[in-house]
Amino acid sequence: EIVSAGGTGTHMITGRYPGVTEVEAGSYVFMDATYRLVEGLEDYDYALTVLTTITSLPRPGVAVCDAGLKAVTFEANRPLPPVKGAEGVIYERPSEEHGRLKIEPDADLKVGDKIELIVSHCCTNSNLYDHYHCVRDDRLEAVWRIAARGKSQ
């Protein structure tokens, strides 16, 4: 008999329950900013990011990128997408089409620069794109079609 339970957020405890034979943890493969806050998941690396471009630097301390709510989903009570590998840069205010970033004075950011946003919640972001671009060691290894793209009904 197969008794399946739990998920990524409860994988550390689900398997301890008598009778549970498998754990339904799937989101760990992407990791995201929300799951990373769960105890026991700190050691997993982020694997799902959205590449965005800096479109303007309207005033000191502020940058604008072309990834808003339609590019990186955000839900109440979840963290905003962290910026991967960009010290002193914080994604602080998304609108529909763009995102506002708070930047420290010593942050080296120019219009046209590419930055990666770590997805806040992978489950609601995965169907927004046609393909995953699979990168290892800064090299594109594969492009996978997302079969569930646009399948919200």
PEGI-V870619 format. One record per run of one state. SS is the DSSP state (h for helix, s for strand, l for the rest). FROM is the first residue (numbers start at 1). LEN is the number of residues. If there is no record, write none. Layout:
BEGIN
SS|FROM|LEN ; SS|FROM|LEN
END
This chain:
BEGIN
l|1|3 ; s|4|2 ; l|6|2 ; h|8|7 ; l|15|7 ; s|22|2 ; l|24|3 ; h|27|3 ; l|30|5 ; h|35|3 ; l|38|11 ; s|49|11 ; l|60|2 ; s|62|4 ; l|66|17 ; s|83|2 ; l|85|4 ; s|89|6 ; l|95|4 ; s|99|5 ; l|104|10 ; s|114|5 ; l|119|3 ; h|122|4 ; l|126|5 ; s|131|6 ; l|137|2 ; s|139|7 ; l|146|8
END
